[in-house]
């Protein structure tokens, strides 16, 4: 899940970020992605944190959609920020 956040971050921002930074970035864009916070809690030592498979699937669907959008913008001559290329 955190790697998916990193991929999304790179597609949108054109720069690499740590898993934690990309996860926070993703949460700022969509606060409903609670599974990202769950993954961070697990990463930081809370093995009891439950990861909901349905929420993982939702996160991956969101990231796939954002990657498609970013690819479409790039193919259309726009940079990831939306400015003409």
FENQUI-V452549 format. One record per pair of residues at least 4 apart in sequence whose C-alpha atoms are under 6 Angstrom apart, sorted by the first residue. I is the first residue (numbers start at 1). GAP is how many residues later the second one is. If there is no record, write none. Layout:
BEGIN
i:I gap:GAP
i:I gap:GAP
END
This chain:
BEGIN
i:2 gap:17
i:5 gap:17
i:5 gap:18
i:6 gap:13
i:6 gap:16
i:8 gap:55
i:9 gap:4
i:9 gap:13
i:10 gap:4
i:10 gap:5
i:10 gap:6
i:12 gap:68
i:17 gap:4
i:17 gap:5
i:19 gap:4
i:27 gap:4
i:35 gap:20
i:41 gap:5
i:42 gap:4
i:42 gap:5
i:42 gap:7
i:70 gap:10
i:73 gap:5
i:74 gap:4
i:74 gap:5
i:77 gap:8
i:78 gap:4
i:78 gap:5
i:78 gap:6
i:78 gap:7
i:79 gap:4
i:79 gap:6
END
